Amino acid sequence: MIHQTQKILDKILWKGRSRLLLLGAALGSFIGFFLLLSTLQFYIDVQKLLRGDANPSDQYVQINKKVNLFNTLGVKSGFSETDIEELNSKSFIESVGKFTANDFRAGASSDMLGFYTELFFESVPNEFLDVNEPAFRWSEGQNSVPVLISKDYLALYNFGFAPSQGLPQVTPATVSKLNMEISISGQGKKQNFNGKIVGFSDRINSILVPASFMNWANANFGNEPGLASRLILKVQNPMSKDFQNFLKEKGYEVSTGRLIGSQFGVLLKVVLSVLWLIGLLILALSMLVFSLNFQLLIAQNRPEIRLLLETGHYPKQISNLLSKRFSYQFTFVMVFVFAALFALRFWQVGYFEKQGFELNHGLGMQVIIVGLIFGGVLLMLNILNIRSAVSNQA
């Protein structure tokens, strides 16, 4: 009986009628849902970027004091122990590390590449490094000095220095195999070491040597250690107002290129909010088209539906069959929406990884929950609407 009623309804309701309106409503639902959920997922990702969750390196910032006229005249600026204690006392700063710079002359040469250059070295406590390299160790008497360099420095060499000097470009693997001679001098003494680049840092823009080597070299070839000119901080949220206001109040400058700027972050949130509202509006309009389309079908075929009712069919039977057809179409739309979201997510994660940010590979649980809740609510509302429209024809 139900199967027969379905055939009769199909002939009655769809005879001579174009289904383009339903197709348009389905397409509108797809666009609205896709825009709504993809915007929500991107908003979640932006929140992680602003908090530094997407890339642990984003929690680390390097600060220095602003250079002024006195520094130009030879007065050195740096962070005193009082400054460091004040930084450690702030709740939004988790830990503070000093940059120790070389207080001796240093240079590097390579017969393979045919160059010599003056160098500067720095060291930081190991817990602030983003390269877990067992070879980055040094003890007194060791003739080989391991070196970490910034990935940005390698890019500057390959695309700036090397072309201008007629030198070959090198890959990270090639650089790691390169041996160079490091010479240090000071206090009337000079010593040569074998230098080897053992890793590349995303976090710190410098040429780093182990702290044990730096301390030994400064003690034997340098003068009395001065104040730290730079500090590296691990902070809870580099974009927090408390942290930004503190830096402004103290006149400290931040040296990092890994953060999303606060103004850009606010602008991006506004744009995402607008897109979310547009998606919600498109979805609401498409649901309205769905609802009006089924109501129109029922109203235009009122005599035929009344005839079905007079021949023993219950209103609930007819409304259930119409609701089932709508449910199939709506479920089909939802399946396509989530398939498109997963495809977009796959591309999005790959793109952000190339930019140095790590995102979760799957969709956020909030996105799935919101999608299912919105879908369930809209499905129930339209089913109730269909039942009401059929009952009104009885």
C-alpha positions, -999 to 999 in steps of 0.1 A, spaced: 0 0 0 28 24 9 47 17 -23 16 21 -43 8 54 -26 44 66 -33 39 59 -71 5 77 -71 21 107 -53 50 108 -77 26 109 -107 3 135 -90 29 159 -76 56 159 -102 35 155 -134 44 184 -157 64 202 -131 100 212 -134 124 200 -107 148 229 -112 134 247 -82 142 218 -59 176 215 -76 182 252 -69 171 248 -33 195 219 -29 223 239 -44 216 268 -21 215 245 9 249 231 -1 265 266 -6 250 278 27 260 249 48 295 247 32 301 284 37 288 282 73 309 252 84 341 260 65 340 295 79 336 281 114 365 257 109 387 285 96 377 306 126 388 278 149 421 276 131 427 314 134 420 312 171 447 285 174 471 306 154 465 337 176 470 316 207 501 300 193 486 265 195 492 258 158 529 262 160 548 259 193 574 283 180 547 311 181 549 311 219 585 322 217 594 358 211 627 376 211 629 411 226 655 438 227 656 474 239 652 502 213 684 517 200 687 554 209 712 582 205 733 571 235 738 537 220 750 554 188 776 572 208 789 540 223 767 533 254 757 497 253 721 488 261 711 455 276 689 438 301 699 439 337 691 413 363 663 436 376 648 437 341 649 399 339 634 395 374 606 418 364 599 397 332 599 365 352 574 380 376 547 385 349 520 359 348 518 360 310 555 351 306 563 315 313 601 316 311 630 339 301 663 330 285 693 352 277 711 355 244 748 353 251 768 369 223 805 364 214 829 389 230 857 379 206 864 381 169 852 351 149 854 342 113 846 312 90 861 300 58 854 272 34 878 259 7 850 241 -9 829 272 -14 859 295 -16 848 322 8 858 338 41 834 359 63 834 375 97 808 359 120 789 366 151 778 338 174 751 336 200 739 309 224 706 303 244 696 278 270 688 244 254 652 245 265 645 274 241 658 256 211 634 241 185 661 217 172 665 185 192 699 176 178 721 153 199 752 165 179 746 201 193 770 195 222 805 207 230 830 201 258 864 216 265 891 201 244 867 192 215 880 206 182 847 204 164 821 231 170 785 223 161 764 252 147 727 259 143 716 285 118 683 301 110 665 288 80 660 324 70 698 328 68 701 299 44 674 315 22 693 348 23 725 330 12 708 311 -16 687 339 -30 708 370 -20 745 365 -13 753 335 -35 739 349 -68 757 382 -62 790 366 -55 788 339 -81 786 311 -55 766 280 -58 732 276 -41 730 248 -15 704 226 0 701 220 38 714 185 32 744 199 14 751 225 41 750 198 67 778 179 49 799 211 46 830 214 68 843 249 75 871 263 95 861 286 124 888 309 138 883 329 170 907 354 184 910 379 213 932 388 243 963 382 220 953 346 214 939 327 184 925 292 178 910 273 150 881 248 151 863 226 126 828 240 123 798 218 112 762 229 107 741 203 124 706 218 122 683 247 111 661 267 134 627 281 126 624 299 159 656 319 163 672 341 137 708 338 146 740 317 143 739 295 174 767 276 191 764 255 223 763 275 255 793 255 269 814 266 239 803 303 242 810 305 279 845 289 274 854 311 245 842 343 261 862 334 293 894 327 273 892 351 244 868 378 255 865 405 281 842 407 311 807 396 301 783 424 296 745 427 298 724 405 276 713 426 246 685 402 236 662 379 255 640 350 244 606 347 261 581 319 262 547 335 266 512 322 269 498 344 242 521 368 223 490 388 211 474 393 245 468 429 255 486 425 288 518 414 270 516 440 243 509 468 267 538 457 289 562 458 259 549 492 249 553 505 285 589 493 288 599 503 253 609 468 243 609 457 206 598 422 195 618 404 169 597 376 153 580 369 120 559 340 131 530 358 147 497 370 132 495 407 139 468 418 163 452 442 138 452 416 111 438 391 136 409 414 145 402 422 108 402 385 99 378 377 127 354 404 114 356 390 78 350 355 90 320 367 111 305 384 80 311 352 59 294 331 87 264 354 87 262 352 48 263 314 50 236 314 76 214 337 55 219 316 23 211 285 43 179 300 57 168 312 23 174 278 7 155 261 35 127 286 29 127 277 -8 125 240 1 96 246 25 77 268 1 82 244 -28 67 215 -9 38 237 4 32 248 -32 31 213 -44 6 203 -18 -16 234 -24 -17 230 -62 -26 193 -58 -52 197 -31 -80 179 -50 -58 149 -57 -46 147 -21 -82 150 -9 -91 121 -32 -63 100 -17 -76 108 18 -112 99 8 -100 66 -6 -87 55 28 -52 71 30 -44 88 62 -28 123 63 1 108 82 8 84 54 10 112 28 31 135 50 55 107 59 61 99 22 67 136 14 89 139 45 109 109 34 115 124 0 126 156 16 149 137 40 166 119 12 173 151 -7 185 169 24 207 140 35 222 139 0 231 176 4 247 170 38 268 142 26 281 163 -2 288 192 22 309 171 45 327 155 16 336 190 3 347 201 38 371 171 41 385 178 6 390 215 16 406 205 49 431 182 32 443 211 10 442 236 39 464 215 62 490 210 34 490 247 26 495 258 63 522 232 68 542 248 39 538 281 58 552 265 90 520 261 109 507 227 121 469 222 121 448 192 130 442 170 100 405 163 107 375 187 110 371 203 144 346 185 167 327 219 170 322 219 132 308 184 131 285 191 161 272 224 147 267 208 113 247 179 127 227 202 150 218 226 123 210 198 99 188 180 125 169 212 134 163 222 98 152 187 89 127 185 118 113 220 111 106 211 74 91 177 83 68 194 108 59 220 81 51 193 56 28 175 81 11 208 89 5 216 52 -9 181 45 -32 183 75 -46 216 64 -57 200 31 -76 173 49 
